[in-house]
Amino acid sequence: MNRFQLLRELRRHIRLSEKRSMAYNQNKTAKVIMYILGGFSVVYLIFLAVLFALIANETSTYTPYELLYGLLPFFSAVDFGFRFMAQQTPSQLVKPYILLPIPKHACIETFIFSSMITPNNLLWLAIFLPYSIMTILFSEGLLAMLGFLLGWIVLIIINSQWYMMVRTLINDHFWWWILPAAVYALLLAPWYLKDFDFMMNLYGSLGEGLTFWHILAWLGVIALLVAFFFANRSMQFAHVYKELANVEQTKLHNVSQFKYLDRFGEVGEYVKLEIKSIMRNKNMRKGFISSVIIVTIFSLLLSFTDIYDDNFNSNFLAFYNFGIFGLMGLSKVMSAEGNYIDGLMVHKENIISLLKAKYFFYVAMLLLPLLLMIPTVVQGKCSVLMLLSIFVFTAGIEYFLILQCAVYNKQTIPLNSKFIAKGSVETNYWQLVISMAVLFIPVILIIIMLSILSRNTAYLVLMGIGLLFILTNSLWIRNIYNRLMRRRYENMESFRATR
C-alpha cells in the first residue's frame, strides 16, 4: 500500500469512525443550529470582504494586497483561536494504528497531510474570494487574483500546522501558552516599534510577492510549510510514544481533608470530590488553571486599559469574565464523572447531590472575578451595582443554562491522558450551543434593556432575574436530575464506550 492509498484508507476510517460514534445520531437539532450559525458566519465574512473591498477601492494609502496582507497577524491569530473549537491533532487520532505493520511515521504523515487538505482551511475564502474579485481581478488580472488567493490558502495551511504543534505542547504543559503569545506579539512588533503603516507595508510586500508570483516569496512560504510539516511529524510521533510508554509515579503527600465541609453532608462530600479532582487530575487541573489565568487577564484588561470602555465591549467582557468558570468547567459536567459513572449510579440520589455540589462550588468561584474587578469600580469604569447584577445573573440563569449540559453530555473526558485516550476528543454539539447562548444572550439582553430603561433599572432587572433562579435552584436542579435519570442507560452506555 503506497502513501496515497494509505491516505484514502485512513480518511475512510475517519468517516466510518464518525458514523459509528455514539454521538453520530444524537444532537441532531444542535447540529442544525451549528450549521445555521456557520452559515451566518460565512455571511458575516462576506460582509467584511465587501467592507474591506470598498475601503481598498476608495483609499490610495494601501494597495489591495497591502490592505489585506497587512492584517496578516490579526487573521492568523483569529484563525489560530478558532481551530481550538474543532481541529484535532494527529496524536489524538493515531492510537489505533500504532501497532500496524506500516512505516512508523506513515500514519502521522497521513493525518497531517489530511489536515492540510481539509475543506475547513477554505473557510477564509469567504473573505478573500469576494475581496479579490472586487479589488484585484479587474485591475490586475486573473493570474494576480489566483496568486493572491493561493498565497492566503498556503499561509492558512501553515497556520494550521503551527496550531497543531502549539496544541500538542499545550496539552503537554499549560505554560506553553507563552509560545503563541510571544509569536503573535512578535508579528505585531512592527506596529508598536514603529507605526501601523510600517507594519502594513512590511506584510504587504509579502502579499505583493505572492500575488505577482515572485519566485523568492513563493520559495520562502513553501520552505516554511515543509519545515512545519516535518517538525510537526516529529513532535506528534514523539508525544504519542511518550504517552504510550508513560509510567505514572505515585507521590505520597498529605492532603487536606476539608473537614469544614462535613457540615453540609453528602453535598459537602461531593464538593470535596470536585476540589480533590481538580488538585489530583492533570486535565481538570489544567482547565481550572486556564480559567483562573483568563479571568485574571480579562480583569486586568477591563481595569487598566481603555480599549473596552465602550458600552457593548465593557458589558460583553464583564459577562464573559464571570462566565469563564462555567463555560470551561461546569459545561463539562458528568463528562469527567463518566470515568466512574457506574459507582455514582449505585445510590439513587447521588447524582442530584453531585449536581448541587458542582453548582455551589462554581458559584463560590465567581467571587474571584468579583474581587479582581474591584479596580474597575475604583476607576469608575463599572459600578458596584453592575458587578453585583452580573454576579447574580451568572450564578442564576447562566448556570441554569450551563447545567443543562448534564443531560446531554455523554462522552467521557480522560482525567490524565490526553493524546491517546479514547474519549479525548469532545463532540457534544449541545454543549457548544449552550455555551454560545451563555456568551451572547446576556449581552443582547442588557443592550436591549439599556436602550429602553435607565442603567440602574436595567441592572436591577438583571439581578432580579438571576436571584429568582438562585432561590429556585433546588427546583431546576431536580428537573435536570429527573431528565438525566430518564436517559441514564443511554448516557451510561455512551460513557462506557468512550472511556
C-alpha positions in Angstrom: 0.0 0.0 0.0 1.5 3.3 -1.1 1.1 6.6 0.7 -1.8 7.8 -1.5 -3.7 4.5 -0.9 -3.0 4.8 2.8 -4.3 8.4 2.8 -7.6 7.3 1.2 -8.0 4.3 3.6 -7.4 6.4 6.7 -9.7 9.1 5.6 -12.3 6.4 5.0 -11.7 5.1 8.5 -12.2 8.6 10.0 -15.6 8.9 8.2 -16.6 5.4 9.4 -15.5 6.1 13.0 -17.6 9.2 13.0 -20.7 7.3 11.8 -20.1 4.5 14.4 -19.7 7.1 17.1 -22.3 7.2 19.8 -22.7 10.9 19.1 -23.4 10.5 15.4 -27.2 10.1 15.6 -27.6 12.3 18.7 -27.7 16.1 19.0 -29.3 16.5 15.5 -31.1 19.7 16.5 -27.8 21.1 17.8 -26.1 20.2 14.6 -28.7 22.0 12.6 -28.2 25.1 14.8 -24.5 24.9 14.4 -24.9 24.7 10.6 -27.1 27.8 10.8 -24.6 29.6 12.9 -21.9 28.5 10.4 -24.0 30.0 7.6 -24.3 33.3 9.5 -20.5 33.3 10.0 -20.0 32.9 6.2 -22.4 35.7 5.5 -20.6 37.9 8.1 -17.2 37.1 6.5 -18.6 38.1 3.1 -19.9 41.3 4.6 -16.4 42.0 5.9 -14.9 41.3 2.5 -17.2 43.8 0.9 -16.3 46.4 3.6 -12.6 45.8 3.1 -13.0 46.0 -0.7 -14.8 49.3 -0.5 -12.0 50.7 1.7 -9.4 49.4 -0.7 -11.1 51.0 -3.7 -11.5 54.3 -2.0 -8.1 54.7 -0.4 -4.8 55.4 -2.0 -2.8 54.7 1.1 -2.6 51.0 0.6 -2.8 48.8 -2.5 -5.5 46.0 -2.4 -3.0 43.3 -1.4 -1.3 45.5 1.1 -4.6 46.2 2.9 -5.4 42.6 3.5 -1.9 41.1 3.8 -1.1 43.9 6.2 -3.6 42.4 8.6 -1.9 39.0 8.4 -1.1 38.9 12.2 -4.7 39.5 13.1 -6.1 36.9 10.6 -3.6 34.3 11.7 -4.4 34.9 15.4 -8.1 34.6 14.9 -7.7 31.5 12.8 -5.4 30.0 15.5 -8.0 30.7 18.2 -11.0 29.2 16.2 -9.1 26.0 15.5 -9.3 25.1 19.2 -13.1 24.5 18.7 -12.8 21.8 16.0 -9.4 20.7 14.8 -7.8 17.6 16.3 -4.1 16.9 16.4 -2.8 13.7 14.7 -1.6 12.4 18.0 -5.3 12.2 19.1 -6.2 10.0 16.1 -3.3 7.7 15.6 -3.7 5.3 18.6 -5.5 2.5 16.7 -2.7 2.4 14.1 0.4 2.3 16.3 0.9 -1.5 16.1 0.1 -1.9 12.4 2.9 -3.2 10.1 3.3 0.1 8.3 6.2 2.6 8.4 6.2 4.3 11.8 5.7 7.8 10.6 3.2 6.9 7.9 0.0 7.4 9.9 1.3 10.7 11.4 2.2 12.0 8.0 -1.1 10.9 6.5 -3.1 12.6 9.2 -1.0 15.8 8.9 -1.5 15.8 5.2 -5.2 15.2 5.6 -5.4 18.2 7.9 -3.8 20.3 5.2 -6.3 19.5 2.5 -9.4 19.6 4.7 -12.2 21.9 3.4 -12.1 23.8 6.7 -9.0 25.6 5.5 -11.0 27.1 2.8 -13.5 28.9 5.1 -11.4 32.1 4.9 -12.1 32.3 1.2 -15.5 33.8 2.2 -13.4 36.9 2.8 -10.6 36.5 0.3 -12.5 35.5 -2.8 -15.1 38.3 -2.8 -12.4 40.8 -1.9 -10.1 39.7 -4.7 -12.9 39.8 -7.3 -13.8 43.4 -6.3 -10.3 44.8 -6.0 -7.7 42.7 -8.0 -9.5 40.8 -10.8 -10.4 43.8 -12.9 -7.3 45.9 -12.2 -4.5 43.3 -12.1 -6.0 40.3 -13.9 -6.9 36.7 -13.3 -3.4 35.5 -12.7 -2.8 38.1 -10.0 -6.1 37.2 -8.3 -5.1 33.5 -8.3 -1.7 34.3 -6.8 -3.5 36.4 -4.1 -5.9 33.6 -3.2 -3.4 30.8 -3.4 -0.9 32.7 -1.2 -3.6 33.1 1.5 -4.5 29.4 1.3 -0.9 28.4 1.8 -0.5 30.8 4.7 -3.7 29.4 6.4 -2.3 25.9 5.9 1.0 26.9 7.6 -1.1 28.4 10.4 -2.9 25.1 10.8 0.5 23.3 11.2 1.6 25.9 13.7 -1.7 25.3 15.6 -1.1 21.5 15.7 2.4 22.0 17.2 1.2 24.5 19.8 -1.9 22.5 20.7 0.3 19.4 21.3 2.7 21.3 23.5 -0.1 23.0 25.5 -1.7 19.5 26.1 1.7 18.5 27.4 2.1 21.6 29.7 0.0 24.6 30.2 2.9 27.1 30.3 3.4 26.5 26.5 0.7 29.2 26.1 3.6 31.6 26.4 4.9 30.5 23.0 1.9 31.6 20.8 1.6 34.8 22.9 5.2 35.6 22.2 5.0 34.7 18.5 1.9 36.9 17.8 3.4 39.7 19.8 6.5 39.4 17.6 4.3 39.5 14.5 2.8 42.7 15.7 6.2 44.2 16.7 6.5 46.4 13.5 3.3 48.2 14.7 4.4 49.1 18.2 8.1 49.5 17.5 7.4 51.9 14.6 3.9 52.5 13.4 0.8 50.9 11.8 1.7 51.9 8.3 5.1 50.3 8.5 3.5 47.0 9.6 1.0 47.2 6.7 3.8 47.9 4.2 6.0 45.2 5.6 3.4 42.4 5.3 2.1 44.0 2.1 5.4 43.4 0.5 5.0 39.7 1.2 1.5 39.8 -0.3 2.8 41.6 -3.4 5.4 38.9 -3.9 2.8 36.1 -3.6 0.2 38.0 -5.7 2.6 38.6 -8.6 4.3 35.2 -8.4 7.7 36.3 -7.3 9.9 33.3 -7.0 11.6 34.2 -3.8 8.4 34.9 -2.0 6.9 31.5 -3.0 10.1 29.6 -2.2 10.0 31.2 1.2 6.4 30.2 2.1 6.8 26.7 0.6 10.1 26.2 2.6 8.2 27.3 5.7 5.4 24.9 5.0 7.8 22.0 4.5 9.7 22.9 7.7 6.4 22.9 9.7 5.3 19.6 8.2 8.5 17.7 9.3 8.7 19.5 12.7 5.0 18.6 13.3 5.6 15.0 12.2 8.5 14.5 14.7 6.6 16.2 17.5 3.4 14.3 17.1 5.2 11.0 16.8 7.3 11.7 19.9 4.3 12.8 22.0 2.3 9.7 21.1 5.0 7.3 22.0 5.9 9.2 25.1 2.4 8.8 26.5 2.2 5.1 25.4 5.4 4.4 27.4 4.5 6.6 30.3 4.7 5.1 33.8 2.8 7.0 36.4 4.7 7.6 39.7 2.8 8.0 42.8 4.0 10.6 45.2 3.0 10.3 48.8 1.9 13.5 50.4 -0.6 14.8 52.9 -3.9 16.1 51.5 -6.3 18.4 53.3 -9.4 16.6 54.4 -11.6 19.7 54.1 -13.4 18.8 57.3 -15.2 22.1 57.4 -17.3 20.8 54.5 -18.6 17.9 56.6 -21.4 20.0 58.0 -23.0 20.0 54.5 -23.5 16.3 54.5 -23.4 14.4 51.2 -23.3 17.6 49.1 -20.2 18.6 51.1 -18.6 15.3 50.2 -19.1 15.9 46.5 -17.7 19.4 46.9 -14.6 17.7 48.4 -14.6 15.3 45.4 -14.7 18.3 43.0 -11.8 20.1 44.8 -9.6 17.0 45.0 -10.3 16.0 41.4 -9.0 19.4 40.3 -6.0 19.1 42.6 -5.1 15.5 41.6 -6.0 15.1 37.9 -3.9 16.7 35.2 -6.6 17.6 32.7 -9.0 19.0 35.3 -6.2 21.0 37.0 -5.1 22.4 33.7 -8.6 23.5 32.8 -9.1 25.2 36.2 -5.7 27.0 36.0 -6.6 28.2 32.5 -9.8 29.6 33.8 -8.1 31.5 36.6 -5.5 32.9 34.2 -8.1 34.0 31.6 -10.2 35.6 34.3 -7.2 37.5 35.6 -6.2 38.7 32.2 -9.7 39.9 31.3 -10.0 41.7 34.7 -6.7 43.5 34.1 -7.8 44.5 30.6 -11.0 45.9 31.9 -9.3 47.7 34.9 -6.2 49.1 33.4 -6.8 49.7 29.6 -9.3 51.8 27.7 -9.8 49.5 24.7 -13.0 48.0 26.1 -14.5 51.2 27.6 -17.4 51.5 25.2 -20.8 50.2 26.4 -21.0 47.0 24.3 -17.5 45.7 24.9 -17.4 46.5 28.6 -20.7 44.6 29.1 -19.6 41.7 26.9 -16.2 41.3 28.6 -17.7 41.6 32.0 -20.3 38.9 31.4 -17.7 36.7 29.7 -15.3 37.2 32.6 -17.9 36.0 35.1 -18.9 33.1 32.8 -15.4 31.7 32.2 -15.5 29.1 35.1 -18.9 27.9 34.0 -18.1 27.7 30.3 -14.7 26.0 30.8 -15.6 23.7 33.8 -19.3 23.4 34.6 -20.2 22.9 30.9 -18.4 19.5 31.1 -20.5 18.3 34.0 -20.8 14.5 34.1 -18.0 14.0 31.4 -15.2 13.6 34.0 -17.6 11.6 36.1 -18.1 9.3 33.2 -14.9 7.6 34.3 -16.7 6.2 37.4 -20.4 6.7 36.4 -21.3 3.1 37.5 -20.3 3.9 41.1 -22.3 7.1 41.1 -25.4 5.2 39.9 -25.3 2.8 42.9 -27.5 5.1 45.0 -30.4 6.9 43.5 -29.8 10.3 45.0 -26.0 10.5 44.3 -26.4 12.5 41.1 -28.6 15.2 42.5 -26.1 15.8 45.3 -23.3 15.9 42.8 -25.1 18.5 40.7 -25.8 20.6 43.8 -22.2 20.4 44.8 -20.9 21.5 41.4 -23.4 24.4 41.4 -22.3 25.6 44.8 -18.6 25.2 44.0 -18.8 27.2 40.8 -20.9 29.9 42.4 -18.2 30.2 45.0 -15.6 30.6 42.2 -17.5 33.7 40.9 -16.0 35.5 43.9 -12.7 35.6 42.1 -13.7 37.8 39.1 -15.9 39.8 41.5 -12.8 40.6 43.6 -10.4 41.1 40.7 -12.8 43.6 39.1 -12.9 45.9 42.1 -10.3 48.2 40.4 -12.8 48.9 37.6 -15.2 50.3 40.3 -12.4 52.4 41.8 -11.6 53.8 38.4 -15.2 54.5 37.6 -15.4 52.1 34.7 -18.0 49.8 36.3 -20.5 50.4 39.1 -20.9 48.2 42.2 -24.5 47.5 41.0 -23.3 46.4 37.6 -20.8 43.9 39.1 -23.3 42.5 41.6 -26.0 42.2 39.0 -23.7 40.3 36.6 -22.5 38.1 39.5 -26.1 37.2 40.5 -27.2 36.8 36.8 -24.3 34.4 36.1 -25.0 32.4 39.3 -28.7 32.3 38.4 -29.7 32.0 34.8 -26.3 31.4 33.1 -25.5 28.5 35.4 -29.1 27.2 35.0 -28.4 27.0 31.2 -24.9 25.5 31.6 -26.0 22.8 33.9 -28.4 21.6 31.2 -25.3 20.0 29.7 -25.5 17.3 32.4 -28.5 15.8 30.5 -26.7 15.9 27.1 -23.1 15.2 27.9 -22.4 11.5 27.0 -18.7 11.4 26.3 -16.1 10.6 29.0 -13.3 13.1 29.4 -10.0 11.5 30.4 -8.7 12.7 33.8 -5.0 12.5 32.9 -4.1 11.0 29.5 -4.7 13.3 26.5 -3.1 12.2 23.3 -4.2 8.5 23.1 -7.3 8.4 25.3 -10.3 7.1 23.6 -12.5 9.9 24.8 -10.0 12.7 24.3 -12.0 14.5 21.5 -15.2 16.1 22.5 -18.1 16.1 20.0 -21.1 17.4 22.0 -22.9 19.9 19.9 -25.4 20.8 22.6 -22.5 21.9 24.9 -21.4 24.2 22.1 -24.9 25.6 21.5 -25.5 26.2 25.2 -22.1 27.9 25.5 -22.8 30.2 22.6 -26.2 31.1 24.2 -24.5 31.9 27.5 -22.0 34.1 25.7 -24.4 36.2 23.6 -27.9 36.2 25.2 -26.9 38.2 28.3 -25.1 40.8 26.3 -28.0 41.2 23.8 -30.4 41.3 26.7 -28.6 44.1 28.6 -28.1 46.1 25.4 -31.9 46.0 24.7 -32.7 46.8 28.3 -30.3 49.7 28.4 -31.9 51.1 25.3 -35.4 51.2 27.0 -34.5 51.5 30.7 -32.1 53.6 32.8 -28.8 51.9 33.6 -29.5 51.2 37.2 -33.0 49.9 36.4 -31.6 47.6 33.8 -29.1 46.1 36.2 -31.7 45.7 38.9 -33.9 43.8 36.5 -30.9 41.5 35.6 -30.2 41.0 39.3 -33.9 40.1 39.9 -33.9 37.5 37.2 -30.7 36.0 38.5 -31.9 36.0 42.1 -35.1 34.2 41.0 -33.1 31.3 39.5 -30.7 31.2 42.5 -33.6 30.9 45.0 -35.2 28.2 43.0 -32.0 26.2 42.3 -33.3 23.1 44.1 -36.3 23.0 41.7 -34.4 23.3 38.4 -31.6 21.1 39.6 -34.2 18.5 40.5 -35.7 18.9 37.0 -32.2 18.3 35.4 -31.8 15.3 37.6 -35.1 13.8 36.6 -34.4 14.3 32.9 -30.9 12.8 33.3 -32.3 9.8 35.1 -34.7 9.1 32.2 -31.7 9.0 29.9 -29.3 7.2 32.3 -29.0 4.0 30.5 -28.3 5.6 27.2 -25.8 8.0 28.8 -24.0 5.3 30.8 -23.6 3.2 27.6 -22.0 6.1 25.9 -19.8 6.9 28.9 -18.5 3.3 28.9 -17.9 3.3 25.1 -15.8 6.5 25.2 -13.6 5.6 28.2 
